[in-house]
């Protein structure tokens, strides 16, 4: 197993965060896959496992261009730890939903485990979370957005499918 200097891991992680912020701002989610090696794996507990950069690209574009992913403007990191020996970053990612009108923070968090491959690329990502928590958070956001007249057609269609 290759070990990586902490400074390199920190720099790669900061670059990863900066690029995710740019991608979220532009909506060009196809670029997200370019953060990974061609043979990378992505484990997403609700959606499954994706093998290879192009499978990651196809999945991320499909997921993040449909509500609620398409409504998430930011993915701030609440905390992280660096595992130099394994070349990993473990972090808590907040999946932001836009302010629905009450000025409160809406969304949910997940734990992400990133495995570094060198040259600024990642060989693996795993997102760990409870899908029911995301469902409840999105429904809560929708109810507040509805009270403030801030729903969208995509959110309305999602709520018609998943509401209750």
MARBA-3410 file (N, C-alpha, C, O; in Angstrom, 1 decimal):
164
0.8,-1.2,0.0,0.0,0.0,0.0,0.9,1.2,0.0,1.8,1.3,0.8 ~ 0.6,2.2,-0.9,1.3,3.4,-0.9,0.9,4.4,0.1,-0.3,4.5,0.4 ~ 1.8,5.0,0.8,1.5,6.1,1.7,1.7,7.4,1.0,2.6,7.6,0.2 ~ 1.0,8.4,1.4,1.0,9.7,0.8,1.4,10.7,1.9,0.9,10.6,3.1 ~ 2.2,11.7,1.6,2.4,12.8,2.6,1.2,13.5,2.9,0.3,13.8,2.0
1.0,13.9,4.2,-0.2,14.6,4.6,-0.4,15.9,3.7,-1.5,16.1,3.4 ~ 0.6,16.6,3.4,0.5,17.8,2.7,-0.1,17.5,1.3,-0.9,18.3,0.8 ~ 0.3,16.4,0.7,-0.3,16.1,-0.6,-1.7,15.7,-0.5,-2.6,16.1,-1.3 ~ -2.1,14.9,0.5,-3.5,14.6,0.7,-4.3,15.8,1.0,-5.4,15.9,0.5 ~ -3.8,16.7,1.8,-4.6,17.9,2.1,-4.8,18.8,0.9,-5.9,19.3,0.7
-3.7,18.9,0.1,-3.9,19.7,-1.2,-4.9,19.1,-2.1,-5.7,19.8,-2.7 ~ -4.7,17.8,-2.3,-5.7,17.1,-3.2,-7.1,17.2,-2.7,-8.0,17.4,-3.5 ~ -7.3,17.1,-1.4,-8.7,17.2,-0.9,-9.2,18.7,-1.0,-10.4,18.9,-1.4 ~ -8.4,19.7,-0.8,-8.8,21.1,-1.0,-9.1,21.3,-2.5,-10.1,21.9,-2.8 ~ -8.3,20.8,-3.4,-8.6,20.9,-4.8,-9.9,20.2,-5.2,-10.7,20.7,-6.0
-10.2,19.0,-4.6,-11.4,18.3,-4.8,-12.6,19.2,-4.4,-13.6,19.3,-5.1 ~ -12.5,19.7,-3.2,-13.6,20.6,-2.7,-13.8,21.8,-3.5,-15.0,22.1,-3.8 ~ -12.7,22.4,-4.0,-12.8,23.6,-4.8,-13.5,23.3,-6.2,-14.4,24.0,-6.7 ~ -13.1,22.1,-6.7,-13.7,21.7,-8.0,-15.2,21.4,-7.8,-16.0,21.7,-8.7 ~ -15.5,20.7,-6.8,-17.0,20.4,-6.5,-17.8,21.7,-6.4,-18.9,21.7,-6.9
-17.2,22.6,-5.7,-17.9,23.9,-5.6,-18.1,24.6,-7.0,-19.2,25.1,-7.3 ~ -17.1,24.5,-7.8,-17.2,25.1,-9.2,-18.2,24.3,-10.0,-19.1,24.9,-10.7 ~ -18.2,23.0,-9.9,-19.1,22.2,-10.7,-20.6,22.4,-10.2,-21.5,22.6,-11.0 ~ -20.8,22.5,-8.9,-22.1,22.8,-8.4,-22.6,24.1,-8.9,-23.8,24.3,-9.2 ~ -21.7,25.1,-8.9,-22.1,26.4,-9.4,-22.5,26.5,-10.9,-23.3,27.2,-11.3
-21.8,25.6,-11.6,-22.0,25.7,-13.1,-23.0,24.6,-13.5,-23.6,24.8,-14.6 ~ -23.3,23.6,-12.7,-24.2,22.5,-13.1,-23.6,21.5,-14.1,-24.3,20.7,-14.6 ~ -22.3,21.7,-14.4,-21.6,20.8,-15.3,-21.1,19.5,-14.5,-19.9,19.4,-14.3 ~ -22.0,18.7,-14.1,-21.6,17.5,-13.3,-20.8,16.5,-14.0,-20.2,15.6,-13.4 ~ -20.7,16.5,-15.3,-19.9,15.6,-16.1,-18.4,15.7,-15.6,-17.6,14.8,-15.6
-18.0,16.9,-15.3,-16.6,17.2,-14.9,-16.3,16.5,-13.5,-15.1,16.3,-13.3 ~ -17.3,16.2,-12.7,-17.0,15.5,-11.5,-16.2,14.2,-11.6,-15.3,13.9,-10.9 ~ -16.5,13.5,-12.7,-15.9,12.2,-12.9,-14.4,12.4,-13.2,-13.6,11.4,-13.0 ~ -14.0,13.5,-13.7,-12.6,13.8,-14.0,-11.7,13.9,-12.7,-10.5,14.0,-12.8 ~ -12.3,13.9,-11.5,-11.6,13.9,-10.3,-11.1,12.6,-9.9,-10.3,12.4,-9.0
-11.5,11.5,-10.7,-11.2,10.2,-10.4,-10.3,9.5,-11.5,-10.2,10.0,-12.6 ~ -9.6,8.5,-11.1,-8.8,7.7,-12.1,-9.8,7.0,-13.1,-10.9,6.8,-12.7 ~ -9.3,6.6,-14.2,-10.1,5.9,-15.2,-10.8,4.6,-14.6,-11.9,4.2,-15.0 ~ -10.1,4.0,-13.7,-10.6,2.7,-13.2,-11.2,2.8,-11.8,-11.3,1.9,-11.0 ~ -11.5,4.1,-11.4,-12.0,4.3,-10.0,-13.3,3.6,-9.8,-14.0,3.2,-10.7
-13.6,3.4,-8.5,-14.9,2.9,-8.1,-15.6,3.9,-7.2,-14.9,4.6,-6.4 ~ -16.9,3.9,-7.3,-17.7,4.8,-6.5,-18.8,3.9,-5.8,-19.6,3.3,-6.5 ~ -18.8,3.9,-4.5,-19.9,3.2,-3.8,-20.9,4.2,-3.2,-20.5,5.0,-2.4 ~ -22.1,4.1,-3.7,-23.2,5.0,-3.2,-24.3,4.1,-2.7,-24.9,3.3,-3.4 ~ -24.5,4.1,-1.4,-25.3,3.2,-0.7,-26.7,3.1,-1.2,-27.4,2.1,-1.0
-27.3,4.2,-1.7,-28.6,4.1,-2.2,-28.7,3.7,-3.7,-29.7,3.1,-4.1 ~ -27.7,4.1,-4.4,-27.7,3.9,-5.9,-26.9,2.7,-6.4,-27.1,2.2,-7.5 ~ -26.0,2.3,-5.5,-25.2,1.1,-6.0,-23.7,1.4,-6.2,-23.2,2.5,-5.8 ~ -23.0,0.5,-6.8,-21.6,0.7,-7.1,-21.4,1.0,-8.6,-22.1,0.5,-9.4 ~ -20.4,1.9,-8.8,-20.1,2.3,-10.2,-18.6,2.0,-10.4,-17.8,2.5,-9.6
-18.3,1.3,-11.5,-16.9,0.9,-11.8,-16.5,1.7,-13.0,-17.0,1.6,-14.1 ~ -15.4,2.5,-12.8,-14.8,3.3,-13.9,-15.3,4.7,-13.9,-16.5,5.0,-13.6 ~ -14.5,5.6,-14.4,-14.8,7.0,-14.5,-16.0,7.2,-15.3,-16.9,8.1,-15.0 ~ -16.2,6.5,-16.4,-17.4,6.8,-17.3,-18.7,6.4,-16.6,-19.7,7.0,-16.8 ~ -18.7,5.3,-15.9,-19.9,4.9,-15.1,-20.2,5.9,-14.1,-21.3,6.2,-13.8
-19.1,6.4,-13.4,-19.3,7.5,-12.4,-19.9,8.7,-13.1,-20.9,9.3,-12.6 ~ -19.4,9.1,-14.2,-19.9,10.3,-15.0,-21.4,10.1,-15.3,-22.2,11.0,-15.1 ~ -21.8,9.0,-15.9,-23.1,8.7,-16.3,-24.1,8.9,-15.0,-25.1,9.5,-15.1 ~ -23.7,8.2,-13.9,-24.5,8.2,-12.7,-24.6,9.7,-12.2,-25.7,10.1,-11.8 ~ -23.5,10.3,-12.0,-23.5,11.7,-11.3,-24.3,12.7,-12.2,-25.0,13.5,-11.6
-24.2,12.6,-13.5,-25.0,13.6,-14.3,-26.5,13.3,-14.2,-27.2,14.2,-14.0 ~ -26.8,12.0,-14.2,-28.2,11.6,-14.1,-28.8,12.1,-12.7,-29.9,12.6,-12.6 ~ -28.0,11.9,-11.7,-28.5,12.1,-10.3,-28.5,13.6,-10.0,-29.4,14.1,-9.4 ~ -27.5,14.3,-10.4,-27.3,15.7,-10.0,-28.0,16.7,-10.9,-28.0,17.9,-10.7 ~ -28.6,16.2,-12.0,-29.4,17.1,-12.9,-30.9,16.9,-12.7,-31.7,17.5,-13.4
-31.3,16.1,-11.7,-32.7,15.9,-11.4,-32.9,16.3,-9.9,-31.9,16.1,-9.1 ~ -34.0,16.8,-9.6,-34.3,17.2,-8.2,-34.3,16.0,-7.3,-34.8,14.9,-7.7 ~ -33.7,16.0,-6.1,-33.2,17.2,-5.4,-31.8,17.6,-5.7,-31.3,18.7,-5.3 ~ -31.0,16.7,-6.3,-29.6,17.0,-6.6,-29.4,18.3,-7.4,-28.5,19.1,-7.1 ~ -30.3,18.6,-8.3,-30.2,19.8,-9.1,-30.4,21.0,-8.3,-30.0,22.1,-8.8
-31.0,20.9,-7.2,-31.3,22.1,-6.3,-30.2,22.4,-5.3,-30.2,23.4,-4.6 ~ -29.2,21.5,-5.2,-28.2,21.6,-4.2,-27.1,22.5,-4.6,-26.3,22.2,-5.5 ~ -27.0,23.7,-4.0,-26.0,24.7,-4.5,-24.6,24.5,-3.9,-23.6,25.0,-4.5 ~ -24.5,23.8,-2.8,-23.2,23.7,-2.1,-23.1,22.4,-1.4,-24.1,21.8,-1.0 ~ -21.9,22.0,-1.1,-21.6,20.7,-0.4,-20.4,21.0,0.6,-19.4,20.4,0.5
-20.7,21.8,1.6,-19.6,22.2,2.5,-19.2,21.0,3.4,-20.0,20.1,3.7 ~ -17.9,21.0,3.7,-17.4,19.9,4.6,-17.4,20.4,6.0,-16.9,21.4,6.3 ~ -18.2,19.7,6.9,-18.3,20.1,8.3,-17.0,19.7,9.1,-16.6,20.4,10.0 ~ -16.4,18.6,8.7,-15.2,18.1,9.4,-14.5,17.1,8.5,-15.2,16.4,7.7 ~ -13.2,16.8,8.7,-12.6,15.8,8.0,-11.4,15.3,8.8,-10.8,16.0,9.6
-10.9,14.1,8.5,-9.7,13.5,9.1,-8.9,12.9,7.9,-9.4,12.5,6.9 ~ -7.6,13.0,8.1,-6.6,12.5,7.1,-6.0,11.2,7.6,-5.5,11.2,8.7 ~ -6.1,10.2,6.8,-5.4,8.9,7.1,-4.3,8.7,6.1,-4.4,8.2,5.0 ~ -3.1,9.2,6.6,-1.9,9.2,5.7,-1.5,7.7,5.3,-1.2,7.5,4.2 ~ -1.6,6.8,6.2,-1.2,5.5,6.0,-2.0,4.8,4.8,-1.4,4.1,4.0
-3.3,5.1,4.8,-4.1,4.5,3.8,-4.4,5.4,2.6,-5.1,5.0,1.6 ~ -4.0,6.6,2.7,-4.2,7.6,1.7,-5.7,8.0,1.5,-6.2,8.1,0.5 ~ -6.3,8.1,2.7,-7.7,8.4,2.7,-8.1,9.7,3.4,-7.4,10.2,4.3 ~ -9.2,10.3,3.0,-9.8,11.4,3.7,-11.2,10.9,4.0,-11.9,10.3,3.2 ~ -11.6,11.1,5.3,-12.9,10.8,5.7,-13.5,12.1,6.2,-13.0,12.8,7.0
-14.7,12.4,5.7,-15.3,13.7,6.0,-16.8,13.6,6.1,-17.5,12.7,5.6 ~ -17.4,14.6,6.7,-18.8,14.8,6.7,-19.2,15.9,5.8,-18.7,17.1,5.9 ~ -20.0,15.6,4.8,-20.4,16.5,3.7,-21.8,16.9,4.0,-22.7,16.1,4.2 ~ -22.1,18.2,4.1,-23.4,18.7,4.2,-24.0,18.9,2.8,-23.4,19.6,2.0 ~ -25.1,18.3,2.5,-25.8,18.5,1.2,-26.8,19.6,1.3,-27.9,19.3,1.8
-26.4,20.7,0.9,-27.2,21.9,1.1,-28.4,22.0,0.2,-28.3,21.6,-1.0 ~ -29.5,22.4,0.7,-30.7,22.8,-0.2,-30.8,24.3,-0.1,-30.4,24.9,1.0 ~ -31.3,24.9,-1.1,-31.4,26.4,-1.1,-32.4,26.9,0.0,-33.3,26.1,0.4 ~ -32.2,28.1,0.4,-33.1,28.7,1.4,-34.5,28.7,0.9,-34.8,29.3,-0.1 ~ -35.4,28.0,1.5,-36.8,27.9,1.1,-37.6,29.1,1.5,-38.8,29.2,1.2
-37.0,30.0,2.3,-37.7,31.2,2.7,-37.7,31.5,4.2,-38.2,32.5,4.6 ~ -37.2,30.5,4.9,-37.2,30.7,6.4,-35.8,31.1,7.0,-35.7,31.3,8.2 ~ -34.8,31.2,6.1,-33.5,31.5,6.6,-32.7,30.4,7.3,-31.7,30.7,7.9 ~ -33.3,29.2,7.4,-32.7,28.1,8.1,-31.8,27.3,7.2,-32.1,27.3,5.9 ~ -30.9,26.5,7.7,-30.1,25.5,7.0,-31.0,24.3,6.7,-31.5,23.7,7.7
-31.1,23.9,5.4,-31.9,22.7,5.1,-31.0,21.8,4.3,-30.1,22.2,3.5 ~ -31.2,20.5,4.5,-30.4,19.5,3.8,-30.1,18.3,4.8,-30.8,18.2,5.8 ~ -29.1,17.6,4.4,-28.7,16.4,5.3,-27.2,16.1,5.0,-26.7,16.6,4.0 ~ -26.6,15.4,5.9,-25.2,15.1,5.7,-24.9,13.6,5.4,-25.8,12.8,5.6 ~ -23.8,13.4,4.9,-23.3,12.0,4.7,-21.8,12.0,5.0,-21.1,13.0,5.1
-21.4,10.8,5.3,-19.9,10.5,5.5,-19.4,10.1,4.1,-19.9,9.2,3.5 ~ -18.3,10.7,3.8,-17.6,10.3,2.5,-16.2,9.8,2.9,-15.5,10.4,3.7 ~ -15.8,8.7,2.2,-14.5,8.2,2.3,-13.8,8.3,0.9,-14.3,7.6,0.0 ~ -12.8,9.1,0.8,-12.1,9.2,-0.4,-10.7,8.5,-0.3,-10.0,8.6,0.7 ~ -10.4,7.7,-1.3,-9.1,7.1,-1.4,-8.3,7.7,-2.5,-8.7,7.8,-3.7
-7.1,8.2,-2.1,-6.2,8.9,-3.0,-5.4,8.0,-3.9,-5.0,6.9,-3.5 ~ -5.2,8.4,-5.2,-4.4,7.6,-6.1,-3.2,8.3,-6.6,-2.4,7.7,-7.3 ~ -3.0,9.6,-6.2,-1.8,10.3,-6.6,-2.2,11.2,-7.8,-3.2,11.1,-8.4 ~ -1.3,12.2,-8.0,-1.5,13.1,-9.2,-2.8,13.9,-9.1,-3.4,14.2,-10.1 ~ -3.3,14.1,-7.9,-4.5,14.9,-7.7,-5.8,14.1,-8.0,-6.9,14.7,-8.0
-5.7,12.8,-8.2,-6.9,12.0,-8.6,-7.2,11.0,-7.4,-6.4,10.7,-6.6 ~ -8.5,10.6,-7.4,-9.0,9.7,-6.4,-9.3,8.3,-7.1,-9.8,8.3,-8.2 ~ -9.1,7.2,-6.4,-9.3,5.9,-6.9,-10.7,5.3,-6.4,-11.2,4.4,-7.0 ~ -11.2,5.9,-5.4,-12.4,5.4,-4.8,-13.1,6.5,-4.0,-12.5,7.3,-3.3 ~ -14.4,6.5,-4.0,-15.3,7.3,-3.1,-16.4,6.4,-2.6,-17.0,5.6,-3.4
-16.7,6.5,-1.4,-17.8,5.8,-0.8,-18.6,6.9,0.0,-18.1,7.5,0.9 ~ -19.9,7.0,-0.3,-20.8,7.9,0.5,-21.7,7.0,1.4,-22.4,6.1,0.9 ~ -21.7,7.3,2.7,-22.4,6.5,3.6,-23.5,7.4,4.3,-23.1,8.5,4.8 ~ -24.7,7.0,4.2,-25.8,7.8,4.8,-27.1,7.0,4.9,-27.1,5.9,4.3 ~ -28.1,7.6,5.5,-29.4,7.0,5.6,-30.3,7.7,4.6,-30.6,8.8,4.8
-30.7,7.0,3.5,-31.6,7.6,2.5,-32.9,8.2,3.1,-33.4,9.2,2.6 ~ -33.4,7.5,4.2,-34.6,8.0,4.8,-34.4,9.4,5.4,-35.3,10.3,5.4 ~ -33.2,9.7,5.9,-32.9,11.0,6.4,-32.9,12.1,5.3,-33.5,13.2,5.5 ~ -32.4,11.7,4.2,-32.5,12.7,3.0,-33.9,12.9,2.6,-34.3,14.0,2.2 ~ -34.7,11.8,2.5,-36.1,11.9,2.1,-36.8,12.9,3.1,-37.5,13.7,2.6
-36.6,12.7,4.4,-37.3,13.5,5.4,-36.9,15.0,5.2,-37.7,15.9,5.3 ~ -35.6,15.2,5.0,-35.0,16.6,4.9,-35.6,17.3,3.7,-35.9,18.4,3.7 ~ -35.7,16.5,2.6,-36.2,17.1,1.3,-37.7,17.4,1.5,-38.1,18.4,1.0 ~ -38.4,16.5,2.1,-39.9,16.8,2.3,-40.0,18.0,3.2,-40.9,18.9,3.0 ~ -39.2,18.1,4.3,-39.3,19.3,5.2,-39.0,20.6,4.4,-39.7,21.5,4.5
-37.9,20.5,3.6,-37.6,21.7,2.7,-38.8,22.1,1.8,-39.1,23.2,1.7 ~ -39.4,21.1,1.2,-40.5,21.3,0.3,-41.6,22.0,1.0,-42.2,23.0,0.5 ~ -42.0,21.5,2.2,-43.1,22.2,2.9,-42.8,23.6,3.2,-43.7,24.5,3.1 ~ -41.6,23.9,3.6,-41.3,25.3,3.9,-41.2,26.1,2.6,-41.8,27.3,2.6 ~ -40.7,25.6,1.6,-40.6,26.3,0.3,-42.1,26.6,-0.2,-42.3,27.6,-0.8
-43.0,25.6,0.0,-44.3,25.8,-0.4,-45.0,27.0,0.4,-45.7,27.8,-0.2 ~ -44.7,27.0,1.7,-45.3,28.1,2.5,-44.8,29.5,2.0,-45.5,30.5,2.2 ~ -43.6,29.5,1.4,-43.0,30.8,1.0,-43.1,31.0,-0.6,-42.4,31.9,-1.1 ~ -43.8,30.2,-1.2,-44.0,30.3,-2.7,-42.7,30.1,-3.4,-42.4,30.7,-4.5 ~ -41.8,29.2,-3.0,-40.5,29.0,-3.6,-40.3,27.5,-4.1,-39.2,27.1,-4.2
-41.4,26.8,-4.4,-41.2,25.5,-5.0,-40.9,25.7,-6.5,-41.1,26.8,-7.0 ~ -40.5,24.7,-7.1,-40.2,24.7,-8.6,-41.0,23.5,-9.2,-41.4,22.6,-8.5 ~ -41.2,23.5,-10.5,-41.8,22.4,-11.1,-41.1,21.1,-10.9,-41.8,20.0,-10.7 ~ -39.8,21.1,-10.8,-39.1,19.8,-10.6,-39.3,19.3,-9.1,-39.5,18.1,-8.9 ~ -39.4,20.3,-8.2,-39.6,19.9,-6.8,-41.1,19.4,-6.7,-41.3,18.5,-5.9
-42.0,20.1,-7.3,-43.4,19.7,-7.3,-43.6,18.2,-7.8,-44.3,17.4,-7.2 ~ -42.9,17.9,-8.9,-43.0,16.6,-9.5,-42.3,15.5,-8.6,-42.9,14.4,-8.4 ~ -41.2,15.9,-8.0,-40.6,15.0,-7.0,-41.5,14.7,-5.9,-41.7,13.6,-5.4 ~ -42.1,15.8,-5.3,-43.0,15.6,-4.2,-44.2,14.8,-4.5,-44.7,14.0,-3.7 ~ -44.7,14.9,-5.8,-45.8,14.1,-6.2,-45.5,12.6,-6.2,-46.3,11.7,-5.9
-44.2,12.3,-6.5,-43.7,10.9,-6.5,-43.4,10.4,-5.1,-43.7,9.2,-4.8 ~ -42.7,11.2,-4.3,-42.2,10.8,-3.0,-42.9,11.4,-1.8,-42.6,11.0,-0.6 ~ -43.8,12.3,-2.0,-44.5,13.0,-0.9,-45.4,12.0,-0.1,-45.5,10.9,-0.5 ~ -45.9,12.6,0.9,-46.8,11.7,1.7,-47.5,12.4,2.7,-48.3,11.9,3.5
END
